[in-house]
Amino acid sequence: MLIAIDTRELSDPQVGSGAGVSHYIWGIVRALLKQGQEHTFLIFLDPSIRKDSIEVLLKDGKYVEIQQINTHQYPFFSNHFLFPQYIKQFHPDIFFAPGGQIPLGYNGKSVVTIHDLAIFKHASWFKDKCLGKWFSTHIFVPKTLYKATCLFAVSQATKQDLQKIFRIPEEKIKVVYPGVNTPISIESTVSEKTYFLCLGTLEPRKNFILAVQAFDRLLKKYPELEGSLRLIIAGKRGWKYKELLQTIDTVNKKYTNQKDCVIQELGYISFEKKWSLLKNAIGFIFPSFYEGFGLPVLEAMSLGVPVITTNNGALKEVGQDAVIYVSGEDIDELAKAMQDLLVNQELRESLSALGKKQSEKFSWQQSAEVLLFEFKRIYNQD
């Protein structure tokens, strides 16, 4: 088979750039190239991708062709009409869109990964009066869902949303969980202070404000911890991030006796820094209101870092009985969970072991095997 893959949403995978979708694309494409050695892969990349990242892809597969295409000028026309014409000249047997969108002008056999339907379930989390939002909800996403030959949902929760919101037939949807790319070697930075960690884009749906409020409440209850305990929040600034920063600033002003801020917002961090912070955290806090999957939870568990999260979206599927669940709206409940992790070493060790075991259920190799099986099935259809 000739399998064309649209990976233009990749940022800079070799340094861990990009959000969750970008990390998913990098993980699943590399696994497909390794598992599907008998197939030819045509990879469409953005021109900004570094040469060493391209070399990694070329080494992963046996028959790999790279095409770098710039669709930034006149993006709507380029993405949905020029790009499909460019694809067609190669006559692919399957077109795979791991980023979640099939160009409007493409009509061949196609499969697409659906990461979540948050924009339909919680429209208020996205920019108001935004033309892109209107096109996504009224044209791009619906057209993709109905046009695709097969949909890969990253969780049962996402599959159920597809069926409920768009009435997609169950037989058209396959649940294929992502894997996790845990580095072999991670720097063990010795920190003077114990810290909890939040990772993710700073936006309302991640609900990091709850973590800030809970941490403040914990320090109020145990003021002796002011000098030794910190909350670190890392991730690029998304939409409506200013309220979070204002809340952090308000809390930090309460603890002016400290040389550093009790809550530290680092902004976007490198791939290496992310994994180092994760590995050395006493606990990972992820109080999200909704996740189509919840990759940061899986990453933390893979390192044996105890996790506190919510039972929203697909997070229960990811964490199972290996994490602590709290409400996304109860400050005291989260503060109590953080307190329990701090004082109970036995609990930390138990969650660490359970988390590592749970994370082993998610494998890029298994994901790629399922995708390749479906590619072959679709290819053999009349």
Secondary structure, DSSP 8 states (H G I E B T S, - for coil): -EEEEE-TT---GGGT-S-HHHHHHHHHHHHHHHH-TTSEEEEEE-TTS-HHHHHHHHHH-SEEEEEE----SSHHHIIIIIHHHHHHTT--SEEEETTS---TT--SSEEEEE---HHHH-GGGS-TT-HHHHHIIIIIHHHHHHH-SEEEESSHHHHHHHHHHH---GGGEEE--------S-------SSEEEEEES-BSGGG-HHHHHHHHHHHHHH-GGGTTTEEEEEES-B-TT-HHHHHHHHHHHTT-TTSSS-SEEEEES--HHHHHHHHHH-SEEEE--S--SS-HHHHHHHHTT--EEEES-TTHHHHHTTSSEEE-SS-HHHHHHHHHHHHH-HHHHHHHHHHHHHHHTT--HHHHHHHHHHHHHHHHT--
